[in-house]
Amino acid sequence: MADYLVDFPGLGIFDLPINRSVVSFELFGRHISIYWYGVIIALAFLLCIFLSMKQAKQFGMTSDQIADYFLLIIPLGMLGARLYYVVFQRDTAGCSLKNIFDTRSGGLAFYGGVIGGILAIIIMAKFKKHKLSRIFDFFVVYLPLGQAIGRWGNFFNQEAFGVNTNLPWGMYSNGTEAYIRSLSGVERSLLPTLNPSQPVHPTFLYEFIANLIIFVILLQVRKRSKRPYTTMATYFLFYGSVRFLVEGLRTDPLYIAGTDFRVSQVLSAVMVAGSLIFLLASGFIKQRHPEREVTVAIPVVEEDEIDSVVTSSESANGFEEAIDNTDDSPAAKTGSEETEKIEETDGTGVAEKANPESALTGMAAAVETAENDQTDEDDN
């Protein structure tokens, strides 16, 4: 039997069976369940790791470096997500170690995960002596992709949905009804018009679509940006705007202690304001001081450019060797003597300037003579 029966009445979809767990089994007399939420989060991490490793080379990084960063990002991100939830959840009885590590009771906050991930990147970048702006601008691109995938975990748990709606994609399930009926006290007083039997906003779907769009935008920004932290600021601007709007619809927000302010809305507003100020200031500096544009956030090295540089270098080395080989030849001495004659005085006591064309002619003659001598030696 399914855990939830989900309806999208406006789309003609009814009784869609949804289970929270992928599989359940007994192990050493203990019941074990593997939930879709955990599987989806794991898949999101794996896809982000795969793509970042695949694109690492063109941004001056290696797969091993990517792996090192994720080895710290994953645990600190999960810890930050749980700690953030426990601190701002009104129903938890204090911020104790027991509550923080009691993940079976649920509760992870995305912004807490972002904060934990940022801390992990700072620590690893300092340890590896990497430029922080390059690392942030590289990794932030994959953040909305991972979140877009992770939001489907909310669907399988039938959580993180919004208030009632008459839109065609409104969603209803026995899970949404049970949650709304369970609200009481302050939470219920803040949402007095909620109707448990009516469809609600599928806010997880809104964030899924928005984050995919942000991911595509960030790929282009990272590719073309020539200023540090521009890609990161762009993410804060777009996702902060989306989350501010979506958070206003949700029925399960976290609040700042002692207030009715939704903490994610406050943080989103700060992100939008800060990123706008940064991007505007960066654009102003670019106009006033265009020469500073040489500061590249992440240097992109194309294979064609590498081949061109190598070929030019080899050609230059070959030319230098050819010149060196002709230095001791008779023709080289002749060319040198001609150059010295050009620089002699003209009888008035004033030295004439060397004629570049004559000097080049002498050099060419020296090279040609050396080649002829080599040919004669080969014939002999």
N, C-alpha and C positions, 0 to 999 in steps of 0.2 A: 504493500500500500504506500502511495506517495505521501511525503510529508506535507506538501502543499498542492493545491489545485488553483492554478493561476488563470485569471480571465483578462482579456482585453476586449471588453464589450463593443467598443467603437470599431474595432477591426474584425469583429466576428469570430474571435478566438475564445473558446471556453474550455474550462477543466483541463488545462495544460498541466500534466503531472510533473512535479519538481521534487527531487530528493536532495537533502542537504549532504548526504554522504555518497561517495563513489562506491565504496565497498565496506562491509562489516564482517568481522570474523572473530573467532575465539583463539587466544594464544596463551598457553599455560594457565588456563582457567580464567582468563581476563578478557573482557569484551573490548575489541579494538575497532574503531571506526576511522576511516580516512575520508575527510570532508572535501567537498568541491572547493571550498574557500581556500584551503591550504594548497590544494593541487594547482589552482589557478594562479595564486601568488607565486608559487614555485615556477610555473611556466612563464610568468611575466619576467621574473629575474633571469631565467635561462635565455629567453629571447633577447633581453637587453644585453646580457653578457656576450652572446653570440654576435650581435650586430656591432657592438663596440669593439670587439676583438677583430672583426672583419674590416672595420674602418680605421683601426688604430694606426696602421702603417703610414697612411697618407697624412696623418696629423702628428707624425714624429713620435709615436708611442709603439710599444710592443705588446703582444698578447700576454706575456708574463706580467707586465706592469698593470694591465687591465685586471688580471686575476688577483694581483696583490690588493688593488683598491677594493674590489668587490668582497674579498675575504674580510675586510673591515667594515665596508658599507652595510652588508647584510645583517650582521649581528647588532651593530649600533643603530641601524635603521629600525629594526624590529623592537629593540629595547626602547628607543625614543618614542615609537608609535604607542607602545603599551604605557609607558610612563606618562605621556601627554594625556592619554585617555583617563588614567587613574587620577591624575591631579585635578582635572576639570570635570569629572563625572560626579554629579551630586549624590548619586546613590551609593558610591563606594565609601566605606567606613575608614577614612584615613589613607594616607599614602604609605603603606607598609610594604616591606619586601614580599610578604605573602600575597598581597593584592597585585603587586607588579608582575610577579611570575605566575600568577594563577590565570594562564591564558585559556584554560578550559572554560572559564566563565565568560570568555569573549571580551571584545573591546580593544580595537586598534584605531588610532587616529592618524590620518595621512600626514598632517602637518608635523606631528611628532616624528614620523619616519623621515621626513625631509630634514628636519633639524638634526636628527641622529646621523643621517647620511652626510650632511654638510660637515659635521664634526669629524666624521671618519675621513673625509677627503682632506680636511685641513691637517689632521694628524699624519696621514700617509704622505701628503705632499711635502710637509716639513721634514719628515724622515728621509724621503728620497731626494730632497732638495729640488723639487719641481716647481715651476712657476705656477702659483695658485690660480691666476686668471685663466691660463690655458687649460688646466684640469677642470675647473668649473664649467667653462664654456664647452668643453668636450662632452662631459658626462650629463649635463643638464638636458641635452637633446633627448635622451632616452627616458627621462623621468615621466613625461606625459604618456609615452607609449606603454610603459609599465603600469601606470595608473589606469589607463584605458582598459587594459586587459583585466587588471585586478578588480575593477568595478563589477565585473560579471560575478564575482564572488558574493557581492551584495545581493544580486538577483537570486542566486541559489539559496541564500539565507533569508530572503524576503525581508530585507532591512534597508536602511538608508533611503527610504522613499519620502515623498513629499505630501503636502496637504491635498485635499479633495480637488478634483478637476473634472470638467466636462469635455475635455479634449479627446479626440478619437483614440489616442494612444494611452488613455488613462488605464491604470492597472488595478485589479482587485484580486485578493486571495484570502483564504482563511488565515494566512499569516499576517497580512496587513490588518485585517479586522481584529484579530486577537491582540496585536500590539496596541492599536488605538484604544481598545477597551481597557487595557491594562494601565493606561496613563491615569495618574491621579495627582492630587496636590498641586504644586506649582506648575508642573508640566502641563497638566490639563487646563489650568486656568489661563495659561499663555496661548492655548489653542482651543478656545471654547467652541468653535464652529465645526470641529472635525466630526464627520459622520462615518462610523466604522463600516457601514454597509455600502459605501459609495467608492468609486474608483479614485485612485490617488496618482500624483505625478510620479512617473518612474525616473526619479532623479539620477539613478545610476546610469540610465541610458543617455541622459543629457550630458553627463560628464564623459561617458565613453566616446560619444561623437565629438564633443568639443576637444578632448585631449588628442584624438587622432588628427584633428585639424591643426592643433598647436604643434604636434610632432612634425608634420610636414612643413610648417612655417619655420620651425627652428632649424631643420635641416638646411634650408636655404639661407637663413641668417648666419648660421655657423660657417657656411661655405664662403659667403661674401663679406662677412664682417672683418674689419681691419682694426677694431678697437677692443681692448680687454673688457670683459664682463658684459659686452653688448648682448650676446646670446642668452646669458643668464638673466639679465634685466628684461629681455623680451619675454622670457618664460614667466617671470614674476608679474609682468603687466597683463598678459593674456590669461594666464590661469587665475591670477588674483581676481580679475574681472568676472570670470566664469564662476568661480567658487563663491564670490560675494552674492551673486544672484541665486545660485542653486541653494546655498545655505539658508537663504531666506525662505525657501519652500519646505525645507526638511522638517520632519516631526521629531527627530532625535538629536537636536543640537547639544553641544557642550557649552556651558555658560561660564563666564568669569565669576568667581566666587563673590556672593553677596550682591550680584547685579543681575539684570535681565539681558545683558549684552552677550550675544553669541560670539564666543572666542574666535571661531574661524572667520566670521565676518569682520571682526576687528583686525585680525591678522591679515586678511585679504586686502582690506582698505589700506593698511600700512604698506603692503607689498606694491599695490598699484601706485600709490603716491610716491614711494621711494623710487620705483623704476621709472616713472614719468620724469621725475626731477633729474635722474641720472641720464636718461636718454636725451632729454632736452639740453642739458648742460654739455653732453658729449657732442651733440649736433652743433651747438654754438661754438665750441672749441674747434671743431672741424672747419667751420666757416672762417673763423678768425685766424686759425693757425693750421692751414692745410698741410704744412710740412710735417706735423705730428702724426699724420695718418700712416706713417711708416711703421708705427707700433702695431704689430700684428698679434691678435689674440691667440690664434693657433696657426702656425706656418704650414701651409699646404704645399707639399712637394710632389709635383707630377712626374711620372716616369719619363715622359718625353723631355722634360726640362733636365732631368738627371743625365739622360743620354747625351743631350746637347752639351752640357757642361763637361762631361767626360771626354767627348770627342774634341771639343775646343782645347781642353787641357793637353790631350795627347798630341794635337797638331802643333801647339805652342812648344811642347817639349821637343818634338821632332825638328822644328825649325831652329831651336836653340842649339841642338846637337849638330845640325848641319853647319851653322855659323862657327861653332867651336872647332869643328874638324877642318875648317878652311883657314883658321888663324895662322897656322904655321906654313902654309903653302906659299910658293913663290908669287902666285897671283895675288894672294892676300897682302904680301909685302908691297907689291907693285901698287895695289889700290891704296895702301896706307901712305906710300910715298906721294901719290898724286894728291891725296887729301892734304898732306903737309905742305905741298907746293902751293895749293890754293890759299893756304893761310899765311903765306909769306907776305912781307910788306911790298908795296907797289912803287917804292922809290921815294915816296913823299914822307915816309916814316910812319904812315898810318896803316895798321894791319887791316887787310880786307876780310870781310866775313866769308866763312866757308859757304860754297854753293851747294845746297842740299842735293840738287840734281846730279852734280858731278860726283858727290860722295856716293849716292845710290848707284851711279853707273859703275864706279870702282868696285863696290860691293858685288854687284851683279857679275862683273867680269871675274872677280875672285872666285865666286861660286861656280861659274861656268868652267873656268880653268881647272878647278879642283875636280869637277865631274869628268872632264876630258882626261885628266891624269888617271883617275880611277878606272876609266874605260880602257885606257892603254894598258894598265896593269892587268886588268881582267883578260885582255886579248893575249897578253904575253903568258 
